[in-house]
Amino acid sequence: MVMNSADSTFFTLNEVATAIFQAADGHTPLREIVRDQICEQFEVDPEQAQSDAEQFVTELSGRGILLVSSQPLSSETNRDTNREAP
């Protein structure tokens, strides 16, 4: 379960979403998380897993729970943000 600190809304995550959320370290690209963790842990088609992961990250990003970046974030940025996803 994760909470949006802006409005205290709670979101319940399934096993796959939890794995993605926990792996979102601001340095590891989403594609790598999906390939190396999601597809390895769960029997899922890689293309479908990537599509679902992108949708999940977009939803959490839109709610201010994850910060999405095309570049790894600096350590200074990491201190200012709760969780980041590449």
Residue, then its C-alpha position, 0 to 999 in steps of 0.5 A: m500500500v502506498m499513500n499520496s502525501a498531498d491528499s492522503t489517498f491510499f493505493t493498494l498494490n498487487e505483487v507486480a506493482t509492489a515489485i515495480f514500486q520497490a525497484a524504482d530507485g531513480h537509476t534503474p530504467l523501467r525497461e530493465i526493472v520489467r526485464d530483470q525482475i518482473c519477467e523473471q519473477f512472474e510468468v508474463d509476456p515481456e511486451q505486455a509486462q512493459s505496457d502494463a508497467e508503463q501504465f502503472v508508472t504513468e498513473l502513479s506519476g500523475r498522482g504525484i507518487l512517482l517522479v518519472s525522468s528520462q535521466p538518472l536523478s542526482s543524489e541531491t534530487n533523491r533527497d527531495t523526492n520520496r520515490e523516483a522511477p526512470 
